[in-house]
Amino acid sequence: MILPRLDILKGALRRDAGADRVVPPAGFTVRLTLFTAAAMAFLAVFALALSLAAGRLADTWGEDLARASTIRISAPPGQRDSQTTAALRVLAQTPGVASARALTPDEQRALLEPWFGPGLPLEGLPVPQLIEVVEGGDGFDADGLRLRLQAEVPAAVLDDHTRWRRPLVVAAGRLRLLGWVSLGLIVAATGAMVTLAANAALAANAQVIAVLRLVGATDGYIASAFVRRFTVRTLTGAAIGAALAVVALLLLPGAQEAGGFLTGLRFEGWGWLVPLLLPPLSALVAYLATEAAARRVLEDLA
């Protein structure tokens, strides 16, 4: 279905000097079509970048948080070391646990710095001891591990990140869906704007169309002139808008662990080829919209 449409689009782009004289080479419709196509392609590139970045974020959050768990030991200072050792012993005997280690004071201080600032005196605060647990294979039985910890390490609390992971993954998935919905709306708006511009051009040239009919021009010949002109205009504007959007994305900072999503709004790998598809897609939308508008208006003027 798409390949025949592309073949028709190639035919529509072939220059016909005689037919091109039917459509005025300048005017507000030219500027309107070029600007609209460029603006919509610019927004479409960012919608695609947003959708792909959200997808990567959802995958990263899902994989990283699914494999990591935390054990929190809130015990008096005199019992903290012994209970930490007992918890590590339990974890070493638990199937599905790839590794487990107690975080050092410096690592715990680094975790708290974004909220309390640097140089936090952990020694004077009732900060629990944290143990990082990394799953392996099919993972471990969280409920069974909780029961063992409750019996052998009363001060230990297991947090498998499930309650944190699920909302984050759902939010990232919805953000990805929002990006694709935005792209669909942009394509629809492009078709609507091109249709309005084509209708305006056809209405402004009603007398020219009447004369062409008198000298024997067919409606197909007249319609092809408008279709070709608006398709080329849209292709040109979309190419400009997509190029500007790619330059804008390249100027954004690259993905950084500290910046998270805000510094990862770029394409990766084959994703950089996606903007190249937008100008032909915009031209195809313009072709379909202009052809339908031209046929309808020519029928009304008959």
C-alpha positions as CSV (number, residue, x, y, z in Angstrom):
1,M,0.0,0.0,0.0
2,I,2.8,2.4,0.8
3,L,5.0,1.6,-2.2
4,P,2.3,2.5,-4.8
5,R,1.8,5.8,-2.9
6,L,5.5,6.5,-3.1
7,D,5.5,5.8,-6.8
8,I,2.7,8.3,-7.3
9,L,4.5,10.8,-5.1
10,K,7.6,10.5,-7.4
11,G,5.4,11.2,-10.3
12,A,3.9,14.2,-8.6
13,L,7.3,15.7,-8.0
14,R,8.3,15.5,-11.7
15,R,8.5,19.0,-13.1
16,D,6.0,20.1,-15.8
17,A,6.7,23.7,-16.8
18,G,3.4,24.1,-18.5
19,A,1.3,22.9,-15.6
20,D,3.4,24.8,-13.1
21,R,2.2,28.1,-14.6
22,V,-1.3,27.4,-13.4
23,V,-0.2,27.9,-9.8
24,P,1.2,31.4,-8.9
25,P,4.9,31.0,-7.9
26,A,4.6,33.5,-5.0
27,G,2.0,34.6,-2.5
28,F,0.9,34.0,1.0
29,T,0.2,30.3,0.3
30,V,3.8,29.8,-0.5
31,R,5.0,31.3,2.7
32,L,2.3,29.6,4.7
33,T,3.0,26.2,3.3
34,L,6.8,26.5,3.8
35,F,6.5,27.8,7.3
36,T,3.9,25.2,8.4
37,A,5.9,22.3,6.9
38,A,9.1,23.5,8.6
39,A,7.5,24.2,11.9
40,M,5.6,20.8,12.0
41,A,8.8,18.9,11.0
42,F,10.7,20.7,13.7
43,L,8.1,19.7,16.3
44,A,7.9,16.2,14.9
45,V,11.6,15.6,15.4
46,F,11.4,16.6,19.0
47,A,8.2,14.4,19.5
48,L,10.1,11.4,18.1
49,A,13.2,12.2,20.2
50,L,10.9,12.5,23.3
51,S,9.2,9.2,22.5
52,L,12.5,7.3,21.9
53,A,14.1,8.8,25.0
54,A,11.1,7.9,27.2
55,G,11.3,4.4,25.8
56,R,15.0,4.1,26.7
57,L,14.3,5.5,30.1
58,A,11.5,3.0,30.8
59,D,13.8,0.1,29.8
60,T,16.6,1.4,31.9
61,W,14.5,2.0,35.0
62,G,12.8,-1.3,34.6
63,E,16.1,-3.3,34.2
64,D,18.2,-1.4,36.8
65,L,15.5,-1.3,39.5
66,A,14.4,-4.8,38.9
67,R,17.9,-6.2,39.6
68,A,18.6,-4.0,42.6
69,S,17.2,-4.2,46.2
70,T,18.2,-2.6,49.4
71,I,18.2,-3.8,53.0
72,R,17.9,-1.1,55.7
73,I,19.2,-1.9,59.2
74,S,18.0,0.5,61.9
75,A,19.7,-0.8,65.0
76,P,21.5,0.9,67.9
77,P,25.1,1.7,67.2
78,G,26.4,-1.1,69.4
79,Q,24.4,-3.7,67.5
80,R,24.6,-2.4,63.9
81,D,27.8,-4.1,62.9
82,S,26.7,-7.5,64.2
83,Q,23.3,-7.3,62.6
84,T,24.9,-6.1,59.3
85,T,27.2,-9.2,59.4
86,A,24.3,-11.4,60.1
87,A,22.3,-9.9,57.2
88,L,25.2,-10.4,54.8
89,R,25.5,-14.1,56.0
90,V,21.8,-14.6,55.3
91,L,22.1,-13.0,51.8
92,A,25.1,-15.2,51.0
93,Q,23.0,-18.3,51.7
94,T,20.0,-17.0,49.7
95,P,19.5,-18.5,46.2
96,G,19.1,-15.8,43.5
97,V,21.3,-13.2,45.2
98,A,24.3,-12.4,42.9
99,S,26.1,-10.1,45.3
100,A,25.5,-8.1,48.5
101,R,27.6,-5.5,50.2
102,A,27.2,-2.9,52.9
103,L,27.6,0.7,51.7
104,T,30.5,2.6,53.2
105,P,29.9,5.9,55.2
106,D,31.2,7.9,52.2
107,E,28.7,6.2,49.8
108,Q,25.8,6.8,52.2
109,R,26.9,10.4,52.6
110,A,27.0,10.8,48.8
111,L,23.4,9.5,48.6
112,L,22.3,12.2,51.1
113,E,24.2,15.1,49.7
114,P,21.5,16.2,47.2
115,W,19.1,16.8,50.1
116,F,21.5,17.8,53.0
117,G,24.5,19.2,51.2
118,P,28.1,18.1,51.4
119,G,30.0,17.3,54.6
120,L,27.0,15.7,56.4
121,P,28.1,14.3,59.8
122,L,26.7,10.8,59.6
123,E,28.2,9.9,63.0
124,G,25.8,12.2,64.8
125,L,22.6,11.2,62.9
126,P,20.5,8.1,63.3
127,V,21.2,7.0,59.7
128,P,20.5,3.3,59.1
129,Q,23.1,1.0,57.5
130,L,22.2,0.2,53.9
131,I,23.1,-3.0,52.2
132,E,23.0,-3.2,48.4
133,V,21.6,-6.4,47.0
134,V,22.0,-7.4,43.3
135,E,19.8,-10.2,41.9
136,G,21.1,-12.9,39.7
137,G,19.4,-15.4,37.4
138,D,15.7,-15.6,38.1
139,G,16.0,-13.5,41.2
140,F,15.2,-14.4,44.8
141,D,12.1,-15.1,46.8
142,A,11.5,-11.7,48.5
143,D,8.8,-13.0,50.9
144,G,11.0,-15.9,52.0
145,L,14.0,-13.5,52.5
146,R,11.9,-11.2,54.6
147,L,10.9,-14.0,56.9
148,R,14.5,-15.1,57.4
149,L,15.6,-11.6,58.1
150,Q,12.8,-11.1,60.5
151,A,13.9,-14.2,62.4
152,E,17.7,-13.7,62.3
153,V,18.1,-9.9,61.9
154,P,15.1,-8.2,63.5
155,A,16.3,-4.7,62.6
156,A,16.6,-5.4,58.9
157,V,14.0,-4.2,56.4
158,L,14.0,-5.4,52.8
159,D,13.0,-2.9,50.0
160,D,12.9,-4.7,46.6
161,H,12.0,-1.4,44.9
162,T,8.7,-2.7,43.5
163,R,6.6,0.2,44.7
164,W,9.2,2.6,43.3
165,R,9.8,0.8,40.0
166,R,6.2,0.3,38.8
167,P,5.1,4.0,38.9
168,L,8.3,5.1,37.2
169,V,8.1,2.5,34.4
170,V,4.4,3.3,33.9
171,A,5.1,7.1,33.7
172,A,7.9,6.6,31.2
173,G,5.7,4.3,29.1
174,R,2.9,6.9,29.1
175,L,5.4,9.6,28.1
176,R,6.5,7.5,25.2
177,L,2.9,7.0,24.1
178,L,2.3,10.8,24.4
179,G,5.2,11.4,22.0
180,W,3.7,9.1,19.4
181,V,0.3,10.7,19.9
182,S,1.9,14.2,19.5
183,L,3.5,13.0,16.2
184,G,0.1,11.8,14.9
185,L,-1.5,15.2,15.8
186,I,1.4,17.0,14.0
187,V,0.9,14.9,10.9
188,A,-2.9,15.6,11.0
189,A,-2.3,19.3,11.5
190,T,0.1,19.4,8.6
191,G,-2.5,17.8,6.3
192,A,-5.2,20.3,7.5
193,M,-3.0,23.3,7.0
194,V,-1.9,22.2,3.5
195,T,-5.6,21.5,2.6
196,L,-6.5,25.1,3.7
197,A,-3.6,26.6,1.7
198,A,-4.6,24.5,-1.4
199,N,-8.3,25.5,-1.1
200,A,-7.2,29.2,-0.8
201,A,-5.0,28.9,-3.9
202,L,-7.7,27.1,-5.9
203,A,-10.3,29.7,-4.9
204,A,-8.0,32.6,-5.8
205,N,-7.4,31.1,-9.2
206,A,-11.0,30.3,-10.1
207,Q,-10.9,32.5,-13.2
208,V,-7.7,31.0,-14.4
209,I,-9.1,27.5,-14.0
210,A,-12.2,28.5,-15.9
211,V,-10.1,29.8,-18.8
212,L,-8.0,26.6,-18.8
213,R,-11.1,24.6,-19.1
214,L,-12.3,26.6,-22.0
215,V,-9.0,25.9,-23.9
216,G,-9.3,22.2,-23.2
217,A,-7.4,21.5,-20.0
218,T,-8.7,18.6,-18.1
219,D,-9.3,18.6,-14.4
220,G,-6.6,16.1,-13.9
221,Y,-4.1,18.3,-15.6
222,I,-5.1,21.3,-13.4
223,A,-5.2,19.3,-10.2
224,S,-1.7,17.9,-10.9
225,A,-0.3,21.4,-11.1
226,F,-1.6,22.3,-7.6
227,V,-0.6,18.9,-6.2
228,R,2.9,19.2,-7.6
229,R,3.5,22.7,-6.3
230,F,2.2,22.1,-2.8
231,T,4.0,18.8,-2.5
232,V,7.3,20.3,-3.4
233,R,6.7,23.3,-1.1
234,T,5.9,20.9,1.8
235,L,8.9,18.7,1.1
236,T,11.2,21.7,1.1
237,G,9.8,23.2,4.3
238,A,9.9,19.8,6.1
239,A,13.5,19.3,5.1
240,I,14.5,22.7,6.5
241,G,12.5,22.1,9.7
242,A,14.0,18.6,10.2
243,A,17.5,19.9,9.6
244,L,17.1,22.7,12.1
245,A,15.7,20.3,14.7
246,V,18.6,17.9,14.3
247,V,21.0,20.8,14.8
248,A,19.1,21.8,18.0
249,L,19.3,18.3,19.3
250,L,23.0,18.2,18.7
251,L,23.4,21.3,20.7
252,L,21.7,19.7,23.7
253,P,24.0,18.1,26.3
254,G,24.6,14.4,25.9
255,A,23.2,11.7,28.2
256,Q,24.6,11.9,31.7
257,E,23.9,9.7,34.7
258,A,23.4,12.8,36.9
259,G,21.2,14.6,34.5
260,G,19.0,11.6,33.7
261,F,16.2,12.2,31.3
262,L,16.8,15.9,30.8
263,T,20.3,15.3,29.3
264,G,19.2,12.2,27.2
265,L,16.8,13.9,24.8
266,R,18.7,12.7,21.7
267,F,18.6,10.0,19.1
268,E,20.9,7.1,19.5
269,G,22.3,4.8,16.8
270,W,19.9,4.2,14.0
271,G,17.5,6.7,15.6
272,W,19.4,9.5,13.8
273,L,18.1,8.2,10.5
274,V,14.5,8.8,11.6
275,P,14.5,12.6,10.9
276,L,15.4,11.7,7.3
277,L,12.0,10.0,6.9
278,L,10.0,13.1,8.0
279,P,10.3,15.2,4.8
280,P,9.1,12.4,2.5
281,L,6.3,11.6,4.9
282,S,5.3,15.2,5.0
283,A,5.4,15.4,1.2
284,L,3.2,12.3,1.0
285,V,0.7,13.9,3.5
286,A,0.7,17.1,1.4
287,Y,0.2,15.1,-1.8
288,L,-2.9,13.2,-0.4
289,A,-4.4,16.4,1.2
290,T,-3.9,18.6,-1.9
291,E,-5.2,15.9,-4.3
292,A,-8.4,15.5,-2.3
293,A,-8.8,19.3,-2.0
294,A,-8.2,19.9,-5.7
295,R,-10.6,17.3,-6.8
296,R,-13.3,18.6,-4.5
297,V,-12.9,22.2,-5.4
298,L,-12.7,21.5,-9.1
299,E,-16.0,19.6,-8.8
300,D,-17.6,22.6,-7.0
301,L,-16.3,25.0,-9.8
302,A,-17.7,22.8,-12.6
